[in-house]
Amino acid sequence: MTDVATATDQWPSLPLDAWRDTQATLHLWTQIVGKVRLARCPWINHSWTATLYVTPKGLTTASIPYGARTFQIDLDFIHHLLVVQASDARTGHFKLEPQSVAQFYARLMEQMRKIDLDVDIYKKPNEIADPVPFDRDESHAAYDLEYANRFWRILVQADRVFTAFRSRFIGKSSPVHFFWGSADLAVTRFSGRRAPQHPGGVPGLPDRITREAYSHEVASCGFWAGGGAVAYPAFYAYAYPEPDGYANASVRPGGAFYSADLGEFILPYDVVRQSADPDAMLTDFLQSTYEAAANLAKWDRASLERGVGAPRL
């Protein structure tokens, strides 16, 4: 393998072509794990029920209720394990290694049943063209340990910067969380005002879910490993509804641009990774794109924001 990153490389390279098959397989694995959480948790607005969270080892569902018990599922990208842990101290696990989506699904369900966790999930992937049910998908079976680890290490850094950015906002805001439908880490701010009904039409996603997610005005940002019109990892930012003039707004840094294909501002990950101060550059992108959305849409910024530090009274 060329261009091998070290464990001390905080912002490792992640060329899409080098791990495209692993990315596709891992995306589907996270959908299976996320759908277990979705099947058992009470619905939370804007699909926050379903998301995963970044941990010091990988991704987690956090606690999932199961009768009087709780459990969680962790994807560990250091030791390359899937671990199921229940509140009665029973556990199950198996290796993350090259295996088909169908094998992954079967192994997860087996480990859960061993500790008396019987969860039925909707087996068809969401937000994916031509979806194949998980228990029949033998075509996606790649797992490159190095690139899975790199992806997680980038999520760690993005989660850290996104969390600091989130702390500046006292209005309604999402957690920093991983949406397995689109496989991106995101954080979203809300103006507090209702939005016009979303037209829907997102492939593989029921319109009622999309419309509830975008029921209120948002300025959202995140990290995505790439695909389609953006064939490289990138940070993104968008507003819904998009205010007049947003696409032509002046945002920072210089490497950022508006993608008409996506309706989003894009900052290539490599521009951040190779900068002298990745944290500062990424924060500048998050702040400037938020300001563009909030100013053009006339958000009440004075009542929604605060400086970094002590609680605002």
C-alpha positions in Angstrom: 0.0 0.0 0.0 1.3 3.5 -0.8 0.9 6.7 1.2 0.5 4.8 4.5 -0.5 7.2 7.3 0.9 6.8 10.8 -1.1 6.7 14.0 0.2 10.1 14.9 -1.0 11.7 11.7 -4.0 13.7 13.0 -5.3 14.6 9.5 -4.4 11.6 7.3 -4.9 11.5 3.6 -8.0 9.7 2.4 -8.0 9.5 -1.4 -11.3 8.0 -2.5 -9.9 5.8 -5.2 -7.7 4.0 -2.6 -10.5 2.8 -0.5 -13.7 3.2 -2.6 -14.7 -0.5 -2.1 -14.1 -0.4 1.6 -16.0 2.9 1.9 -19.0 1.3 0.1 -19.0 -1.7 2.4 -18.4 0.2 5.6 -21.3 2.6 4.7 -23.6 -0.4 4.5 -22.3 -1.9 7.8 -23.0 1.4 9.5 -26.6 1.3 8.1 -27.2 -2.1 9.7 -25.9 -0.9 13.1 -27.8 2.4 12.8 -31.0 0.6 11.9 -30.8 -1.4 15.1 -30.8 1.8 17.1 -33.6 3.2 14.9 -35.7 0.0 15.5 -35.5 0.3 19.3 -35.3 4.0 20.2 -38.2 6.4 20.5 -38.4 8.8 17.6 -36.5 12.1 18.1 -37.1 15.0 15.8 -35.0 15.5 12.6 -34.0 11.8 12.6 -31.7 12.3 15.6 -33.0 8.9 16.8 -31.0 7.1 14.2 -27.5 8.6 14.3 -24.2 7.2 15.4 -21.5 9.1 17.5 -17.7 9.4 17.3 -15.8 7.7 20.2 -12.1 7.4 21.1 -12.1 4.0 19.2 -14.7 4.4 16.4 -18.4 4.9 16.2 -21.2 4.0 18.7 -25.0 3.8 18.8 -24.9 5.0 22.5 -27.5 3.4 24.8 -30.4 1.6 23.2 -33.4 0.6 25.3 -34.5 -3.0 25.4 -37.2 -3.6 28.0 -35.6 -3.0 31.4 -32.1 -3.4 29.8 -30.0 -1.2 27.6 -27.3 -2.1 25.1 -25.0 -0.4 22.6 -23.1 -1.4 19.6 -19.6 -0.1 19.0 -17.5 -0.2 15.8 -13.9 -0.2 17.0 -11.5 1.0 14.2 -8.3 0.6 16.4 -8.7 -3.1 17.2 -11.1 -3.7 14.3 -14.0 -5.2 16.3 -17.7 -4.9 16.5 -18.8 -5.1 20.1 -22.3 -5.4 21.6 -22.5 -4.5 25.3 -25.6 -4.9 27.4 -26.4 -3.4 30.8 -26.5 -6.9 32.4 -22.8 -7.2 31.6 -23.3 -9.7 28.7 -21.3 -9.0 25.6 -20.8 -10.2 22.1 -18.2 -9.4 19.5 -16.6 -10.3 16.1 -13.8 -9.1 14.0 -14.1 -6.3 11.4 -12.4 -7.9 8.4 -13.2 -8.5 4.8 -16.7 -10.0 4.8 -19.8 -9.4 2.8 -22.6 -7.2 4.0 -24.8 -10.4 4.3 -22.1 -12.0 6.5 -21.8 -8.9 8.7 -25.6 -8.8 9.1 -25.7 -12.4 10.1 -22.8 -12.2 12.5 -24.3 -9.1 14.2 -27.7 -10.7 14.6 -26.1 -13.9 15.9 -24.1 -12.0 18.6 -27.2 -10.1 19.7 -29.3 -13.2 20.0 -26.7 -14.9 22.1 -27.3 -12.2 24.8 -31.1 -12.2 24.3 -31.3 -9.2 22.1 -33.8 -9.9 19.3 -34.2 -6.9 17.0 -35.8 -6.9 13.6 -34.7 -4.2 11.3 -35.8 -2.9 7.8 -33.2 -4.8 5.7 -33.1 -2.5 2.6 -30.5 0.3 2.6 -31.5 3.9 2.5 -30.2 6.7 0.3 -28.4 4.2 -2.0 -29.2 3.6 -5.7 -30.4 0.1 -6.5 -30.4 -1.1 -2.9 -30.0 -4.8 -2.1 -31.3 -6.2 1.2 -28.5 -6.6 3.7 -29.1 -10.3 4.1 -28.6 -10.9 0.4 -25.7 -8.5 -0.4 -22.7 -10.6 -1.2 -21.1 -8.0 -3.6 -19.9 -5.5 -1.0 -17.2 -7.3 1.0 -14.1 -5.1 1.2 -12.4 -3.9 4.4 -9.0 -2.2 4.4 -8.0 -1.8 8.0 -5.7 1.1 7.3 -8.2 3.2 5.5 -11.1 2.4 7.9 -8.8 3.7 10.6 -7.9 6.8 8.7 -11.5 7.6 8.1 -12.2 7.3 11.8 -9.2 9.5 12.7 -10.6 12.2 10.4 -14.0 11.9 12.1 -12.3 12.4 15.5 -10.7 15.7 14.3 -13.9 16.9 12.6 -16.0 16.0 15.7 -13.6 18.0 17.9 -13.7 21.1 15.7 -17.5 20.8 15.1 -18.2 20.5 18.8 -16.2 23.7 19.5 -18.1 25.5 16.7 -21.4 24.2 18.1 -20.6 25.6 21.5 -20.9 29.2 20.1 -24.6 28.8 19.5 -27.3 28.9 22.2 -30.3 28.4 19.8 -31.5 25.0 18.9 -28.7 22.9 17.5 -28.2 19.2 16.7 -25.6 17.1 18.4 -22.5 16.4 16.3 -23.5 13.0 14.9 -22.9 10.6 12.0 -25.8 10.0 9.6 -25.5 6.5 8.2 -27.9 7.2 5.4 -25.5 9.5 3.6 -22.4 8.5 5.7 -21.5 12.0 6.8 -20.7 13.7 10.1 -22.9 16.7 10.6 -24.0 19.5 13.0 -27.0 21.7 12.3 -28.1 25.1 13.6 -31.7 26.2 13.6 -33.1 29.8 13.3 -36.2 28.9 15.3 -38.5 29.7 12.4 -40.6 27.2 10.3 -39.4 26.4 6.8 -41.5 25.9 3.7 -42.3 22.3 3.1 -39.4 20.4 1.6 -40.2 19.0 -1.9 -38.8 15.6 -0.9 -37.5 13.3 -3.6 -34.3 12.2 -1.8 -33.5 8.7 -3.3 -34.2 5.9 -0.8 -35.7 8.2 1.8 -39.4 8.6 2.5 -40.6 12.1 1.9 -42.2 12.2 5.4 -38.7 11.8 6.9 -37.1 14.5 4.7 -39.9 16.9 5.4 -39.8 16.4 9.2 -36.0 16.8 9.1 -36.3 20.2 7.2 -39.4 21.5 9.0 -37.4 24.5 10.3 -34.8 26.8 8.8 -31.3 25.4 9.1 -27.7 26.1 8.5 -25.9 22.8 8.4 -22.3 21.7 7.9 -20.4 18.4 7.9 -17.7 16.1 6.6 -18.2 13.5 3.8 -15.7 11.0 2.4 -16.8 11.8 -1.2 -18.5 10.4 -4.2 -20.5 11.4 -7.2 -20.0 15.0 -8.1 -17.4 15.4 -5.4 -14.9 12.6 -5.9 -12.8 13.4 -2.9 -13.3 13.9 0.8 -14.7 17.3 1.7 -16.3 19.5 4.3 -19.6 21.0 3.2 -22.2 23.7 4.3 -25.7 24.5 3.1 -28.8 26.3 4.2 -32.5 25.3 3.9 -34.3 27.1 2.6 -31.4 28.6 0.6 -31.7 32.4 0.9 -31.3 34.6 -2.1 -27.7 35.4 -2.8 -26.3 32.4 -0.8 -24.6 30.8 -3.8 -22.6 34.0 -4.5 -21.8 34.8 -0.9 -18.2 35.5 0.0 -17.0 32.6 2.2 -13.6 31.6 3.6 -11.0 30.1 3.0 -9.9 30.7 -0.6 -10.2 27.0 -1.5 -14.0 26.9 -0.7 -16.5 27.0 -3.6 -20.2 26.7 -4.2 -21.3 23.5 -6.0 -24.4 24.1 -8.1 -24.7 20.3 -8.4 -25.1 19.8 -4.7 -26.4 23.2 -3.6 -23.7 23.4 -1.0 -20.4 25.1 -0.3 -17.5 22.7 -0.5 -14.1 22.8 1.1 -11.9 19.9 -0.1 -10.5 18.0 2.8 -6.9 18.1 1.4 -7.0 21.9 1.5 -7.6 21.7 5.3 -5.2 18.7 5.8 -2.3 20.4 4.1 -2.8 23.9 5.8 -0.5 25.2 8.5 -3.5 25.3 10.9 -6.3 22.9 10.0 -8.4 23.7 13.0 -8.4 27.4 12.2 -9.1 26.9 8.5 -12.0 24.5 9.1 -13.5 26.8 11.8 -13.2 29.8 9.4 -15.2 27.8 6.8 -17.9 26.8 9.3 -18.3 30.3 10.6 -18.2 32.1 7.3 -20.8 29.8 5.7 -23.0 30.1 8.7 -22.8 33.9 8.6 -23.7 33.9 4.9 -26.8 31.8 5.6 -27.8 33.7 8.8 -27.2 37.2 7.5 -29.0 36.6 4.2 -32.0 34.9 5.9 -32.0 37.6 8.6 -31.7 35.3 11.6 -31.8 36.9 15.0 -28.1 36.3 15.6 -27.9 38.5 18.7 -30.2 36.1 20.6 -28.8 32.9 19.1 -25.0 33.2 19.5 -22.5 33.6 22.3 -18.7 33.7 22.6 -16.6 30.7 23.6 -16.3 30.4 27.4 -18.6 30.6 30.3 -22.4 30.1 30.0 -24.3 33.1 28.7 -26.9 34.4 31.2 
